[in-house]
Amino acid sequence: MPRPEPRERRRAELTAAAQLAMAQAHAGREHEALRTCREVRELSGRPGELRERPGAPLTRRKQEVATLIADGLSSKEVAERLTISPRTVDGLVERILRKLDFSSRTQVASWVAASAVS
């Protein structure tokens, strides 16, 4: 059986790590999930933000907020970074959770990590 190309193997490893982050988030192991998410995003070479894709489930602003959530920022810190009110951030976070059918910010962070791989 031929060995996979290094690029294909790296992508498979990142995909597996992103899936691990999702599993950790669903199991309520938030600290582990956030650490795994950061590692995936750093290793993917795209730690800064989600890639724009046609038909993406989130608006650009919600993608910005999701990325900052994945960086571990609180609502207050996100608000300061984006120069919007913390209440606006709370509303955006609620809409992100509803849109993605998630119940925690950790799940959003895991989704961002998985998006960095795909």
C-alpha angles and dihedrals in degrees: 000000000000118000115246118254113263090247092052091046091050091050091049090050092049091048091051091049091049089051089050089053090052091049091049091050093049090048091054095247093134101165092051092046093051091048091050090047092054091049093050093048093048094047093046090064090235105088096143108066149337118281116250111249131177108252093019110168093232134057118243091260092050089049089053091051092046090052092050090048088054088053087060098250121154121233089259091052092047089051092052092047093050095035094236131119121277088236090058089051091051089053092048091049091051091051091047091052092048094046093050093038091237130142102203143043088236090063088052089052090051090050090052090051091050090048091054089060099046 
